[in-house]
């Protein structure tokens, strides 16, 4: 216990002060050193007897101290009630009140709980007991953590580091050890100053332990927010090693890239993202060796997978193209593999994972977003092709499973430019116009009339590519969709389009790489301008980056994805069915730009 360490420290100092004395004082010093060594070795009953014999031979001024130390040894020996009884029988002089209180708190914590022990020490002023000041503050902070009051505990330790003569670095190390032990109770709510810095760093270390690639950028960001914080001295000696300790060493990581000429931009984007993640990891932790293999033709995928395995790969990432993935799967098995697409119509072999930038993930997220906001009656508008059908069905399955109801759906032709007919049917504008014409005919005159859309819907789910989205969204408005929310998928938004203001108001999940919300972008470790380069595919760069992070996590074992992998493509997690899925940033288009509306 901390209090025990405190008293040992004080006893050692007192004994050392008298070791050089002569006569009876020298003999007492030798006996006290003997008791101290017995206590340190766990012989508490023998140490207790030594202290009691010293109490009998000492003058009144010292007798109380030896009796306190003897009672403390009874507590260390597990006899807490006896220790407390003996302490309560002592009337401690003011000089030894701090020592007595620490000893009493040690046994009271066991017998009566942390609250009683804390109340014993709460009114003791550490400044009045210079030799015990640090130990009183440490003990109180430990008790406050036990009482679920971490901010107050950190306040005690901050005061200790700033005001007492204790070593600043040792106080920081002790603080970090307590934060490690009590991390589950930490919260930043209502906390300011130095305690906030401690808590943010502890939570950050916890988050990064399962996903350490961004540790360098994240810790640099923390340092900028808390430039003179006492925990800064621990970043290299304690925090980074703790973060990296959860990373299972991966010796050689291979990546199969598309090698044919039409896919050179895809190769560059995937490779550069993969390397960017490795360089990010290297800033904090040991990184694996990397090897790239080009798959020039899909029929070569199996051969390149076999070659990578034979040349010592511990994990293989890729290939990308569907046919290549299928060919690689025929020879894969045993060696962990992360394909960058999905197998079509076949079950994956053992240790074969599929990571795809599937718009179906976005459709399911849109459904969950709608359900979370109480938008339970949906309209759907999607293209008349297999791609549109697949995304629509993903939305529908997730939406209905959560209690949502699809009240109407319409399909549109990809070759059309005028979508007034399917939109009119979806919103029942056509029916509204028809009723107006019929009423006018009955009355025998033209009516001043404004069509009114249906009122039984909460949102529109739109499936579109960027070219169609630029036409569909304005036509929805023209047809009186009004304030009806429009949810879409990311393909509706083209970041390279000259003007996206026609899409204003549309909500969609989007890559963190496009919203600049990822830690590497927000702390300047990756350049947003570079990601927007003309010869660059930002989605595939993000995929390459995240495939490196995923490889580390998957190689680390079944718990590695428990908290999700926060990447440039989104937060990647394992579903209850065992597949990998992404949660993207939720955004709304404002003035033609993606704006994040939630983390």
N, C-alpha and C positions, 0 to 999 in steps of 0.2 A: 504494500500500500504506500501511497505517496507520503502520508504522515510518518510512517515508519522510517522512510528514507530521510525525512527531514530531521528526525530525532537522532538518527545515526550520524548524520552530518554534524549536528550540533555537538553531540557527545565526542566525536572525533576531534573537532576543533578545540573543545575544552581540554581534552586529554593532551593534545599536542601542545597547548599553551603551557602545560606544566611539566612536560617531559624533561625540560632542562633544570627543573628545580631540585633542591637537595633535601635530605632528611625525610620527615614525614610527608611533606608535600610531594616529594619525588616518588615515594612509595605509592601514594594515592594515585598519582598520574599513571604509574605503571599498572596498577590494578584496573584503572579505568580503561586503559588501552587493552588490557586482557579481556574485559567485559565486552568492549566494542568488537574485538575479533571473534569472540564466542558468538555474539549476536549475528555477525555477518556470516558465520559458518552454519547458522541454524540451531546452535545449542542455546536456546533461549532460556531454559530453566537454569542452566549453569550461569549464564550471564546475569540472570535475575538475582541469584544468590550472591554473586560478586557485588552487584549494586547495593543489595541490602546490607552486606557486611560493611561497605563503605559508608552507608548512611549512618550506621551505628557508631562509626569512628570519626564522623565529620562534625564540624561545628554547625550551629543552627543555620547559618547562611547557605551552606551547601547541602544540608541534610534533605531539604525539600526536593532539590533537583535529583538526587540519587533515588529517592523514593518514587519520584515520577518515572525515572528511567526503569526502575524495577517493575513498576506496574505496567509500563509499556511492554516489557518482555513477556509478562503474563498474557497480554493481548496477542502478541506475535506467536505465542505458543498455543493460541486457540482458546484461551481461558478468558473470554472477554468480560463475562460478568464479574469475575474476580478482579480483573484489571480495573473495571469501572468502579467497583466498590472501593478499592484501594485509593483510586484517584479522588473520589468524592470525599474521602476521609482526610484529604490533604487540603490545607488552606494555603494556596500557593502565594508566595510573595509576588508583588507586581513584576519583579525581574523575570520570574519563571512562568508568568501567566500564559505566554504564547506557547511554551513547551508543554505545559499542562493541558492546554486546550487542544493542541494537536493530538496528544496521546488519548485524551478523552474522546475526541471526534473519531479516531480510528476504531475504537471499540463500540461507540454509539452507532456508527454506520452499520455494523454487523447486527447489533441487538435491536436497534430501533429504526434503522433506515437512513437514507441519505438526507432527508429533510432535517431530522434531529441533529445529525452531524454538522450540516451546514449552519443551522441556527447556533450551534456551539461556537462556530468560527466567524459568523457574520459580522459581529461587532468588534472583532480584534483588528486593530490597526497595524498592518505589517510594518509601517515606518517606525513603530515603537520597538520593534524587535529586529534590528538590522541583520543579525545572523540567521534569522528564520523568515525574513520577509519573502524571499522567493518561494520557500516551501509552503508558507501559508497561502500565497496566491495560487500556487499550483494545486494544492489540496482543495481549495475552494472552487477552482475552475473544474477540477475533476468531479466534485460533488454537484456542481451546477449542470454539467453534462449529464450526470446520472439523473438529475431532476428535469431533463428535457428543456433546459434553458441555455442553449448553446451560445446565443448572442452575449448574454451576461458572462458566461464562462470565458469567451474570447476577449471581452472587455477586461477581465481580471488579468489575462495573460498579456494583453497589449500594454496595460499599465505596468506590468512587471518588466516587460522588455524595454519600456521607455524610461521608467523612473528608478528602478532598483539597480544595485551594483552587480546583480547576477549577469552572467555572460549573455549578451543579446542572442548569439547564435544558438546556445544551448536552450534558451527559452523558446526560440522558433522551432527547434527540433522537437521539443516536448509538446508544443502546440500542435504540430503536424501529426505526432503520434496519437494525440487525443482525437483529432479530427478524423484520422483513419479509423479509429475504434468506434466513433459515434457518428459516422457519416450519414447513416440512414435518417437521423433526426434533423439534418441541416435544412434550413430554408432561408432565403434572402429577404423574405417579407418583413418590412419594417426595420431592417438592419442598415446601418450606415457606417462610414468611416473604416477604420482598420478591420473590425470584425467582418464587415461586408467583404473585404478583400480576401480574408481567410476562407470564408464560406464559398465565395465564387471560385476560388482556386481549388478547393476540395471537391466541389461539384464538377468542375471542369476535368480534374484528374480522373474522377470516377467515370465520366462520360468517355474520355479518351482512352481509358484502359482497354476497352474492347475494340477500339477503332483509332489507333495511334497515328495514322498518316498525317493528320493535320495538327499534331501536337506542337510543332514549331510555330506555326502561324497563330494558333490559339493562345499559347503561352506568351508570345510576343504581344498579342493584343491585351492579355491580362496585365502585362508589365506596363504597357502604355496607360492603362486605366489606373494603375496603382504604382506609380514610379518609385516611391520611397517606402514601399511596404516592407515590413520585416521578413515576410515570406520570400521576398526576392532572393535572399541568400540561399534558399533551399531549392530553387528551380533546377539547378544542375546536379546537386548532391542527393536530393531526395525525390523531387516531384517527377522529373523525367525518368529516372530509373524505375519508379513505381509504375508509371504509365507503360513503359516498354517491357516490364516484367511479365505482363499478360500476353505478350506476343510469342507464339510458338515459332522457333527459328525455322525459316524456310530457305533451303540452300540455293536451289535453282528453279526459276520460274520461266516457263516457255510461253510464247504467244504465237498463235497461227494467224497470219494476216492474209487478206485477199491480195493476190499478186498479179492478177491480169490487169492490162492497161486501163480498162474502163473504171477500175476501182482504185487508182493511184491516190486520189484525194481521200478516199475512205481509209486506205492504208496509212497515209500520213497522219490523219486525224486520230485514228485509234492508237497508233504507235506513240504519237506525241503526248496524248493523254495518259497512256500507260507510263511513259517515262516521267511525266510531270508528277505523277503520284509517287513513283519511286524516289525522285529527288526530294519530295516533301517529307517522306518517311526518313530519309537519310539525315535530315536536319536534327532528328531526335533519337532515332533508334537504328539498329543494324538492319540493313535492307538486303533482300536476296539478289543473287546474280540473275541477270536477265538474258534470254536468248530469243531471237525472232526467227520465224520460219514463214516463208511465203508459199501460199497455196495458189499456184498459177491457174490451175484448172480444178474443178470440184472433184474430179477423179483422183487427184493427187492428195486429197485431204488425209486419207487413211495412211498413206506412205509418210507424210510429214508428221502426223501424230506419232507414228511408230518410231520415226527418227528422233523426235524430241524426247520420247521416253528412253530410247536406247542411249542417248547422249547425256542422261542423268537428270532429266527434269523431275522435280518433286511434285509439280503441279503444272497443268497445261490450261491455258486460256485460249478460247477460240475453237473452231473457226467462226466466220461471220455469216456467210451465205447459206441459205437453207440446204441446198444440195450438198455442200461441203460438210455441214453439220451431220447430215444423215450418213455420209460416207465415213466420217471420223467415228461416229457412234458404233459402226460395225466392228471396229477393232478396239475401241476403248473398253475399259473395264479394269477395276483395281486402282489404277493411278487416278487421283482426283482430277477432274476436268470440268471447266466452266465454259460451256458453249455460249456464243454470243447471238444465238437465235434459238428457235424452238424446233424440236423434232415434229414432223408432220405424220401423224397416224401411226406412231410406234412408241413404245415405252422406252425410256432411257435406261441404259445399262447401269450397273452399280457405280457409285461415285461419279455420276455424270449429272451435272447441274445445268439448267437452262436460264440464261439471263438475256432477256430481249427488251428492247424499247417498245413494248407493245402498247398501242393506243387503248387496248382493252383495260389496262391498268387505270388509264385516265378516265374511262367511262365509269368504271366501278367507283373511283374516287368522287366523280361528279355525283353519282347516286348517293354515296354516303354523305357528301356535303349537303345535298338537298334534304335528305332525311334528318340530318342534324339541325337544320334550320326550320324544320316543320313544314317543308314544301312537299306535300304528300300526294298531289295530283299533277301528273306530268303529261305534256304533249311531246312527241318525238318527231323530228324531221331528219331524214337521213337519205343518202344516195341509193339508187337502185343498182347496187353491185354487191359482190361478196364481201368486200372490205366494209361497206356501210352496214350490211346485215350483221356482220360479226361484232362490230362495235355497239350497235343498237342492242343486240342480245345481251352483251356483257352488262350494259347499263340496266336493262330490264330485269335481269336475274338478281342483281344486287339491290335494285330499288324495290322489287316486289318482296324479296326476302326480308327487307327491313320494314315492311308495312306500307310502302308506297303503292300507288295505283296509277297505271297508265290509262288515260281516258281517251286518247286518240293518237294516231300515228299516220304520217304521210311519207311517201318516197318521192324523190325528184330525179330527173335525168341529168347526168353529168354533162351532156351536150347542150343543155338548155341555158338561156340567159334570162329568161322571164319565168319566174317561179310563182307568179300570182295565183295560178290555179291550185297547186298543192297547198300553198300558204292560206289561200282563201278557204279551202276545205278544212284545213287544220284548225283555223281560228273561227270557222263558221261565219266568215264575212259574206260568203256567197249566199248563205241562207238568210242573213240579215238583209242583203240587197233584194233577194227574192220577195221577202215579206213586205218590204217597202214598195216594190213594184205592184204586188197584189193589192195592197191597201190603196195605193194611188188609183189603180184601175177601178176599184170598188167605189171610190169617192168621185171618180171622173175628173181628176185634176193631178197635176204634178206636185209632189210634196218636197219641201225642203228637208233634206234627210242626210244624216251622217251615219255611216255604218257603225255597228257596235260589235266588237269581238265577243266571243263566248266568255262567260264569267266564272266558269267552274274549274279553271286551271290555275295552278300555282307557279308553273315554270314551263319553259320550252327547253328540251335537250336537243341540241343541234350537232349533227355529225357532218363535217365539211372539211375539205382541203382549202388552202388559202384562197385559190382562185374563185371557188364557189362562195366562200365565206364573205368575200368583198361584195358580192352581189346579194346574197341571201339576207344578211343582217339589215341593210337599208330597206329591202323589200318587206321584211317583217315589220319594221317601224311604219312603213308606208301603209301597211295593212292593219294598223291600229293595235299592234302588240303592246304598245304603251309601256307601262311600268312592269310588265310581266318579265321576271328574270330570264335571261337566256344563258344557259350553261353550254359550253362547247368543249372540244378537245384541243390540244395544243396545235395540231396541224392547221387549224383555222387561222392561226396567226403566223405571218411570215415576218420575222424581224428585219429582213432585208427589203421589204416592200417600202416604197417611197413614202407612203402616207397610209397609216392604219386607223385614222380617226373615224372612218365609217364603221369600225368595230367597237367604238366606245360603248362602255357599259357591259359588254360581254364578259362573263366570268369563265375561268378555265384553270385546270391544273397546268403548271408549266415547269420546265427544268429550272432548278436553282441556278444553273449556269446562265440562264437568260435573265434572271431577275437580280443577279449579283448578290444573292443572299448567302451564298456559301462562304465559309470561313476563309478559304483561300483567296476568294475575290475581295471580300470585305476588308481583309488585312493586306491587300496588295501583293500577295504571293503569286497570283495569276493575273495576267493583264486582260481586262475586258476588251480592250482594243484588239489584242492578238486573237482572241476568240472570235471576233467579228470579221476576221480576214476573209478576203474574197475566195481564197483557195482552201478554205477551212470549213469543215462541217462540225459545228459546235456540238451537235447531238452525239456524233461519233467520238469526238474528243472527250466529252463527258462520259461516254460509255467506256472508253479506254481507261480513263482515270478510275472510274468506279469498279471496273473489272479487276484492277490491281488490288483495290481495297477489299473486294469480295474474296479474291483468292486468299489473301491473308486470313480473313475471318473464317472462311470455310476450312482452310487447312488447320486452323486452331481448334476446331471441334464443334460439337453440337450447340454449345452455349454461346458461341461467338456472335450469332445474329440475334441474341435475346433482346438487346436494346435497339436493334436496327443499325444499319450502316448509313451514316449521313453523307451523301455524295452529291456530285454535280448533276446526276440524273434524278435525284430525289432521295428519300429515306427508304432504303431497301430492307425488307423484312421477309420472314418466312411465314406463309399463310398456314392455316390449320390443315390444309390439304398437302402441305409439304413443298409447294412451289415458291419461287422467289417473285415478289411483287414490289412495286415502288409507290410511295406516297410523295407526290410532287408538291411544290409550292402552290398555294391557291392564290390566284391573281384575278385582277379586273383590269380591263383596258381603259386607260384614261389618257386623253389627248394623244391617242395612237401608241401609247407605251404600256408595257406590262407593269402593274403596280401590285406588290404583294399585299394581301389583305389579312393573312394569318401566317404564323410560322409553321 
